[in-house]
């Protein structure tokens, strides 16, 4: 599954960066897994489908060692709590996983097919530390409790969100988005956020150009609360510097939630060091 697919190429072309992205196409070749780094992780985010075929993104929290490289696969030894929309998800499906270390601002995206607890890897590549807010996280203790409430204030306070997307033939992807608190806007029944300058590959936006299914995971690091959303998303193109275009890219993503699950079993962190190049929020 090397090379960019048609959705990624279309977004690269419209953004005028196709030649720049082409220099990075080798990242999508044969996957290499950093076994030592993965073994040290205690947090990852999984994007997959529930028993009804809905796309969700959920945190995986476990002591270091729950991610273990085995040959060309990745053993994922973390259980989802009862009540999580992905608990009891169908076996043998394509999933996306992003392992992240907020303390060092390092992340790795891993995509493939999950059978049992073994992820047979099709793609694996790192992303730069841009827009990752630095913090040291710990698992949230206690039994998970769930509701179908939508906490708009949690969204407005968030400086971190995980985005799940999918492609008809390339499978599922899980990615990180970050910015200053409030970078995700609540707009009636929708959410939207400005797209920031990145590596020009447009993996997530390219998936949305081909398939509008999407999921979001918000984490409240002060309380351990989580907000999972499953719905539809699309890329909107604006004039660079238009109101709300914080990083002057002329792009934003609009998300329409269709299903909501709120919980209180996410990671916690006491302090945060904002990424030093976070754009300034604009009205």
Number of C-alpha atoms within 10 A of each C-alpha: 11 14 14 21 16 13 20 23 21 18 22 23 13 10 15 12 16 17 11 13 18 15 11 14 13 11 16 15 14 14 17 15 22 14 13 12 17 23 15 15 19 22 26 24 22 26 30 29 22 16 13 9 10 17 26 29 32 28 25 23 23 19 15 14 18 22 26 22 19 13 10 13 18 22 19 20 16 18 13 16 16 13 14 22 23 21 14 14 16 16 13 15 16 23 26 27 27 25 25 23 22 18 14 13 17 17 21 22 21 27 25 24 20 22 14 13 15 19 25 21 22 21 21 21 18 17 14 12 15 19 23 27 22 19 19 17 19 18 17 18 12 8 9 15 14 16 12 13 12 16 13 12 10 16 23 15 17 20 26 23 21 22 20 32 31 27 20 9 9 17 18 27 28 31 26 22 17 21 27 21 15 17 27 23 18 17 11 7 9 14 18 20 20 26 22 21 12 11 14 19 22 20 23 21 24 23 27 24 19 18 17 18 21 29 31 25 25 24 26 21 23 12 15 18 22 22 27 25 26 24 18 19 23 20 19 13 15 16 11 14 14 15 13 21 23 24 19 18 18 19 24 20 17 19 25 20 19 13 16 19 19 20 19 20 23 26 24 20 17 11 12 15 12 17 18 12 10 20 16 13 16 12 8
